[in-house]
C-alpha cells in the first residue's frame, strides 16, 4: 500500500514538473519572432522584433529606441538587453 502511495506521489511531482516546463517553453515561443515593446527601468523603451531569448538576455532586431520627449531613433544591428534592466515586455 505504501508503495502505491509513494508511486502516485512521484508521478504527481513528475507531472507537475513536466507541465511547468511545457508551459514556460510555450510562453516563450509565443513571444519570439514577434513585434514587442520592451520598457526599461531607466524610463526608455525599445521596440523591435524579439529574435531570441538567451538565458538572461533578450535579442531584438530592427529595433527603435523610444525616449520621452524625443523622436524615435533607429538602432543598427542587433540589440541585446539584459532581463534585469526590463520593467515589462508587451507583445504587439
N, C-alpha and C positions, 0 to 999 in steps of 0.2 A: 504494500500500500504506500509506504513512504517513497519507494522508487517511482511509482506513478506520479505522485505529487511533485517530486523533485524534477522528473522529466517534463511535466507540464510547465513548471516554473521556468526551466531553462528554455523551453520552446517559446514561452511568452516573452522572455528577455530577448532572445534572438530575433523574434518577430518585430519587437519594438525597435531594435537597432536597425534592422533592415528597412523598416518603414521610415525611420528618421533619415537614413542615408538617401533613400529614393526621393523623399520629399525635398531634401536640401539640394540634390542634384537637379531635380525638376525645376525648382525655383530659380536656380542659376541659369538653366537652359532657357527659361522664358525671357531673361534679360539680355543674354548675349546676342549680338548681331542686330540689336535694336537701337533706335534713337533714344538717348537718355539725357537727362539734365542732372548733373551732379552738383549739389550745393555743398560748398566747402565751409569749414568752421571759420575761415577768415572773412566770410561775407561774400566772397566771389563765387561764381558758378561757372561750370564748364558744360557746354552742350556738344554732343558728338555721338558717334556710333560706338557702343560698348563692344569692343572686339574680343577681349579676353579677360578672364578673372584668373590671376596667377597668385595664389597664396594671399598675401596681404595687399596686392596691387590690382588696380583697375587699369586696363589699357584701352584708350579711346582713339579712334581715327576720325579724321575730318572734324576736328574739334574747334570750337569757338569759345573764347574767354568772354564772360559777361561780368562786368563790374558796374556797381550802382553809379549812375551819373555819367557814364561814358558809353561810347559806341562799342558794339561787339567787335572783337579782334580775332581774325582767323589765325589759327596756330598751325605751323608747319610740322610735318612728321607725326609720329605717334605721341600721345600724351599719356604719361604714366602717373597715376595718383595713388598715394598710399591711403589705405582704408581708414587709418587713424585720423586723417585730415577731412574725412567726409562727414557732413552733417546728415544728409539724406540723399537718396537717389530716386529720381522719378522716371519711370518708363513712359515714353511718349507713344 
